[in-house]
Amino acid sequence: MASIDSLKTRRELTVGDKTYVYYSLPAAEEAGLAGVSRLPASMKVLLENLLRNEDGDTVGADDLKALAAWLDNKGAVEHEISFRPARVLMQDFTGVPAVVDLAAMRDAMTKLGADPEKINPLNPVDLVIDHSVMVDHFGNAKAFGENVEREYERNIERYRFLRWGSSAFNNFRVVPPGTGICHQVNLEYLAQTVWTGDEDGAALA
């Protein structure tokens, strides 16, 4: 759902032959959110997130003003905001219970006579299986492959369940064992500098 954009900060950026829409912090400052150009980078990220997700319900004009006022009140005024990440990164210790919860919600939907396919993560999720390695073999060129093979043998039920989850749910990917630790895999393969999505037919950055 597109932002209601009460401050009219929605802009377009053309890169090559592709046009993106985005929500501009300079435009927000011109529209009355004084001083946002002086906010720390982390606060600017939060403000852009609020501008992009302003719906008048979970994010409203008061939230935008409260965040912009952070410099003046030095963070002394507490104001809860709704932050919506572009993506969630999980490792298997936290990811397995999350998939169990999603599967249980699908079961509940089925029992209620509703469509279980409606149960999916709202935001993209990447789950990296990296917390199960035990060293049984070492000191030779075959050690890595043999350790991964033993890992599959020890955890096959869990891995089958996660593989099922990766095909059953939208917005959910699983990186198999033996690929690397989650932060390394994230930096080398999964992370993006700018995430894009669809907003009413337009490419949203």
N, C-alpha and C positions, 0 to 999 in steps of 0.2 A: 504494500500500500504506500502510495506517495505521501510525502510529508505535506502537512497543510501549509507549511512555509509562511507563517504569519509575518515574518520580517522580509519576505521576498528576497531570499538569498540564493535561490536556485539559479545556477549559471550553466553555460555550455562550454566545452573545451573540445576543439577538433585536433586530433593527432593523426596525421596522414589522411586516410580516407574514412576514419572512424570518428564519430562524435559522441562525447560522454557528457552526462549531466553530473553536477556536483553542487555542494552547498558551501558557499564562500564565507570565510571568516571576515575578510575586509568588508564585504557587503553587510554582514551582521553588525560590524562596528559603525558603519555609515548609517544603519537603520536604528541606532540608539544604544547598542551594547558597548558603551564607552570603555576603552582600555583593553579590549580583548586581544589586541596585537601585542600587549605586554605580558599576557599570561604565559606561564611555563608551558613547554611543549606538551606535556602530559595533559594539562588542563585544556589546551586547544583541541587535542584528540577527543576529549570528552564533550566539548562544546560542539564540534563538528558532528559527533554521534547524535547529540540531542537535536541539532538542526535537521539532520537527515531523517530522524525518526519522530519528529513532532507530529502528534496525532490529536492533541487537545484532550487526551485522556491520560495515557501513561506519561506523556511528555507534553508540557504546556509552556506558555509564555513565562510563567513564574519560574520554571526550572531554568530557562535560558537566562533570565535576569539574575537569579541566584548564583549561577556559575560565573557570570560576568562580573558580579560584585565581589568575587573571591579576593581580588587584589586589595580592594578598599577595606574589607573587614579582616584581612589576613587569615582567612579560614576559620575565624572564631564563630561564625554563624553556621550552624549545621542545617543542611538541606539535602534530603535524600533525592537521588536522581535514578532514572532507569537507563542503565548502560546496556546496550545490545551489541555483543561482540560479533565481528564478521565471521568468526569461525571458532570452534572449540577444539583444543588439542588434548587428548587423553592418553594415558598409558593403561595397561591391562588391569592394574589393581583397581582403578576407579572406573574403567570402561566396562568391565564385565558386569558389575552391579547395575550400571546404567542401562545396558542392553537387557538385563533381566527385568528391570522396571518397565522398559518399553514393551517387552514381550508380555508381561503381566497386564499392562494396559490394553494391549490388543486382545488378550483373552477376555478381559472385562467387557470390552466393546462387543465382542462376539456374543457373550452371555446376555447383553442388553439388546441384542438384535440390531446393533448398529454396524457401520462399516469399519472393520479393524484397520483397513488400509489408511485411514485418516491419521493414525498414530505414527508420527515420524518426528525426528528432531527438527525444530524450527530453523536452526542455523546449521550450516555444514559442520560435521564432526569428523575428525581424523583420529583414529585410535591406533597407536603404535604398540605392538606387543614386544616388550623389551625387558620385562622383569622376571623372567623364568630361567635364565641361563645358569646352568651348573657346569663346572669343568670336570669332566670325566676323562678327557683325553687331552694331552698337551705334548709339546716338544717335537711335533712332526707336522708335515705338510697337510696331513689328512685330519688333523685335530678339529679344525673349525667345522668341517662338514659332519664329522662324527658326533660332535657335541650338539649341533643343530638337530641331527637325526634323533638323538636321545631325548632332546627337548620335546620334539613332536610326540615321541612315544609316551613320555610322562604326562603330557598335557593335551592329548588328542581330543578329549571330550570338550574341553574349554575352547580349543581352536576350531573344532567343528561348529560349536555354538556361535562363535564370533564370525566365522565364515558365513553361516546362515544369516546372521544379522546384517552383514555387509550387502547381501543380495535382497534381504527382506525389507529394509528400511531405506527411504530416500534420504539424501544428505548425510550418508554414513559410509565412510571408507575405513578399511582395516589394512594396516601394513603388517605383513607376516613376520614371524620370528626370523632372526638371523640377518636382519637388514641394518640394525644399529639401534642406539638408544634414542628415545623419543626426541630429545632436543637436537641431536645431530641430524636425524632424519628430517625433522622440521626445517632446519636451516638449509640443508642441502637439497631437499626435494619438494617440500610441501609449501613452505612460506611464500607469500607474494608481497611485493612492495605495496601495490594498490590492488585491492579486491574489487571486483566488478559484479554487478548483478542486474537484473531486469527491473525497471520501474515503469510500469504502464507502457511497455514497448520500447523504452529508451534504455541505453546502457548507463547504469548508475555507477559512478566511481566513489 
